[in-house]
Amino acid sequence: MRVAMYYSNKDVRLEEMPRPRIGPGELLVRVEAGGICGSDVMEWYRRHKVPLVLGHEIGGEIVEVGDGVEKYKVGDRISASHHVPCNACHYCQNGHETVCETLRKTNFDPGGFAEYFRLPAINVDRGVYLLPDEVSFEEATFIEPVACVMRGQRIAGLIPGQTVLVIGSGISGLLHVHAADALGATRVIATDINDDRLHAALRFGADETIHAKEDVPARVREINNGLLADLVIVCTGAVPAIHQALQSVERGGCVLFFAPTDQGVIIPLSINDLFWRNEITLTTSYAGNFADHVKALEMIRSGKLRVAEMITHRLGLAEAGLGFQLVAGAEDSIKVIIEPQR
């Protein structure tokens, strides 16, 4: 079968490898669509593992079913989680399934940017999502990233009536804008350095946008009747954006760091100046659990999230290298979809 083998963001090769053989409890999935995630182009995070086949945002069809699998059959249209938890450890029992050691070790074989992948038995047991007829394979690629957004906003305590500031309007920022609007935020404000992305933020639910070169805290006060934001979601690892976030959160509010920084970045904080007496929460989130994926699928199925409208590029497997460059460049694309069967 053909795969897109990743060596670097500028070196993704179309290669051949054997189609995986499945065992008991496993599934073989034909990939119809796969989304390139921002984490896929973090070279510092990938370089010690290359070469490898990436791709974890998938929509596909089951073509083989292993012995003992009863819930799924050949022909089922699915999405799936590449990482799944043990559901029994300290972290899982305390609602932190996404930091489970098992979750960090599970994966597709070989990855979603391939014509087929093997879904291990543990993933089949706790990470498969049957697609309703209303959800296309392309839309299915958004289930995983939307699940991450659902978890992040839940951890950050988003409730209807809040003012939400989303810093960075790439694909994750746009999903946060769209979800916050759908979940009842009174006012959603988005920032970016790219005017096209600011226009996109308005299409997906932002009430106001601010160019990142402006005085963001001051503009938030102008927009929000003198107040800063109840919830600030940081969807970029740029250091100036992080400083903007810390200066843009209202007393009693929360800052959610959704995107990682470059490797080795350290942000100094003044506890007294920024936080003491202000009851500000700083938090992070990673991935999504089963319930987050189910909620994401329903948000997409119901049309509350118009994710298909975010797709800017559809490429075949042989063009995956171009897709990685588009995403790494972060200028001319919002969501890039790879279609391995082309």
N, C-alpha and C positions, 0 to 999 in steps of 0.2 A: 504494500500500500504506500501511497505518497504521504509525506509529512513535511511540515515546515520546521526545519531544524535551526534552533536559535544558537548563534555564537556571540552576537552583539546586536545592538540596535541597527547597525549598518551592515550586518552580515547574517542574513536569514536565508538558508539554502533549501531548495526543494530536493528532498532525498527520498530514497526507498528504504523501507524496513518491513520485516515480516508482519502480517496481520496478527494481532494477539490471539492466543488461544485461551478460552475461558474454562474455568473449573466449576465445581459445585457451588451453587449460591451466587454465581456471577452472571453478568450480562455483557454482551458485545453490542456496542452502540455505533450506528453509522451517523457521523456528524453532518448535519445539514447547515448549521450556522454556528459561528464562534466569535465572540467579541474580544477585541484587544483591550485589555485593562491597563490603566495607568501603572499598576504594579508590574506589568509585564515588561515595561521599558525602563525599570530601575536597574541599570547595569550594575551598580555597586552591590545590589542584592542578588544578582544572578551570576556574576562573573566566575565565582568559584564552583558553580554547578554545570557550566557549559561543557559540551553541547547538550542541549535538551529540547524537548518538545513542550512548549508552553500551551496555554489555552485552558481556561476553567469556566468561562461564561458560555454555556453551550445549549443548543437545542438539537435534538436528534431523534432517531428511531431505533428501537430495539430490533436487532437482526438475528441474535442467538440468545437462548436462555439456558443457563446452567441447571444441572440437577438440583432439585429441592426448591427452586424458585416458583412460588405459587401466585404472588401478587401481580406479576407482570408477564406479558406474553410478546411474542414476535409481532411486530407491527405497531406496538404502543409508541406514541409520541411522548417524549419525556425531556425534562431538564434534570440535572443532577448536581449534587454538591461534591466537589473534589476533595474537600476536607470534612471529616465527620468526627464527632467526639465519642468517647467511650460510654458516656452517660452514667458512670459509676464512681468516678474519682472525686476528690475534694472539690475541685473546681466545678465540675459538672453539677454536683449536688448543691452548690451554692450559687447557681445561676450564671456561672462563667464558663459555659461550654466551649467558647471560642479560644480559651487559653489552655485547654486540655492538651496533654502531651500526645494523646492518640490523634487528636485533630491535626497536630503539626506534622504527623508522620504519614497520614493517609493521602492518597492522590489517585488520579486517573493513570492508566497505563496505555499509551505513553503520555498523552495530553490531548487537549481539544483541537489543536491545529494539526489534525491528521484526518484521514478518511474514516478511520474507525478507532475506538479505544475500548479497552477492557475496564469494566466497572467492578472493583473488588467486592466481595461478599459483604463486608462491613458497610460499604457505601450503599449497596443495594438495600441493606436492612434499614438504614436510617438517613438516606439522602437522595431519594428519587421522587420526582414530582411529575405526575401525569399531566399532560397539557390538555386543557379544554379545547374544543374545536375553535373557540374564538381567539385563541392565542397562537400566533404563527411561530415558526422556528426562530425567526429574527427577534420577535418580542421575547421569546424564551431566554435569549442571551442576556436579557436585563434582569432576570429573576435574582441571580446572585448579587449583582451590584445594588439592586434595590433592597435586598435583604440586609446588606451592610448598612445602607442608609436607615432602614427601619430600626435596626438595633442601635445605631448611633443616636438617633433622635429620641429613642426610648430611654437610653441611658442618660442622655442630657436633660430629660424631663420636659420635653416639648409638650405643651398643652395649648388648647385653643385660647386665643386672645393674646398671645404673646407677640412681641416684635422679634423677628429673626433676621440676623445679619449673616449672609453667606459670603465668605471671603474667598474668591477664586471661582470662576464660572466655567471651568472645564466640565467634563462629563459628570464627575462626582458632585461638583457644585450645582450643576443644573438639576441633577436628580434630587439634591437636598432642597433646592428652591421649589421644585415641582411638588415634592412630598410635603414640605412644610405648608405650602398653600393648600394642598388637598386635605391636610389634617387639621386645618382650622386656624393657622396663624393669622392674626389680625393684619399684620404688615410684614412683608418679606422684602428685604433689601439685599441686592447683590453687588459685588465689586469684581473688577478684573482690570487688566491692563489692555485688553483686546476689545475694541468696540463691537466687533461682530458677536463676541460672546456675551457682551452686555445686552445686545439686541435679542439674542437667544434667551437670555434670562427673563426678559420681559415677556417673550412668547410663552414661557413655561411657568409663569405665575409670580414673577417679581413685581412688586408695586412700584419700586424705584430702583435705579442703579446708580452707582458711584464709580467713576474712574479711579483706579487705585492710586494714581498720582495726586489725587486731591487730599485734603485734610479729612480723612474718613470719619473720625469721631465727631468732628464739628458738623459735617454733613448729616450724619445720623441724627444728631440733636435737632438740626433744622427740620428734617423730615418727620421726626418722631416727637414733636411737641416738647422739645427740650430734654427728652430722655435719651439715654443710650439704649442698646439692644438687650432684651431679656436673655436671648440665646445667641451666641456667636459661634458659627461653625466654620472652622478653618480648613479649606479644601486645597491648600497649596502649602508646600514646605518652605516657601520663600521667607527668609528671616524678617524683612520689612512687614510682610503680611501678618506674621505672628505678633509683632509689636503693635500693629494696628488693632489686632483682635483684643489684646490685653487692655488697650486704651478705649475700646468701644463697648465694653460690657457694663451694664447698669448694676447698681447695688442689688445684691440678692440674685444676680444672674449667673449664667454658666458659659464657659468657653469649651467647646468640643474640638479637640485636635483630631481631625479626621484623616489628614494626610501626613505621611512621615516627612522629615527633613532629609537633606543629604546626610551621608554618613559623617558622624563626628561633630555635628552642629550642636552647640550648647547655648541655651538662652538664659542669661542672667535675669533674675527676678528680684524686685524689691518687695518683700512681704508687707512692710509697713505702708509704702506709698500706694501699692496696687490693691492689697487685699485686706489688711487689718481693719476691722470694723465694718467691712463691706459685704461680708458673707458671700464672696464669689467662689464658685466651684470651677476647677479645671479638671477636665476628664478626657479620656480617649476611648475609642472603641475599635474592635477588630472583627471583621467577618460577620457572620450571622448564624444563628442556630436554626433548627428545623422550623420552629414557629415563625421566625422572621422570614424564612423562604416562603412559607405558606401564605403569610400576609402579603408579601411582595407579589406573589402570583395572583392573588385575589385583586390587589390594587391594579394590576395590569389587565386582568380579565375584565374587570368592571369598567375599564376605560377611565378610571380616576387618574391614571398616569398614562400619558400619550407617548410612550417611549419610542415607538416606531418613528415618530417625527424627529427624533434626535439622530437618526442614522444619516450620516453624510457620505459614506463610502461603503460600497459592497465590492469585495475583491475575491478572486479565486485563490486557491492555495499557492499557486505559482507566483502570485503577486503579494504574498504575505510580507516580504521584505519592504515593499512600498508602504504597506499598512503600518508596520512598526515605525518607519521614518515619519509618517504622518502624525502618529500619536506622540512620538518623542519630540517632534517639532512643536506640537501644541499650538498651531496657528490656523491651519486650513482644514481642520477636521473637528467634529464633535465626537461621533461614535463611528468606529471603523469595524465592519463585519467581514469575517472571512467565511467563504462558502466552499468547503473542501471538495464538494462533489462537482464543482465547475471544472 
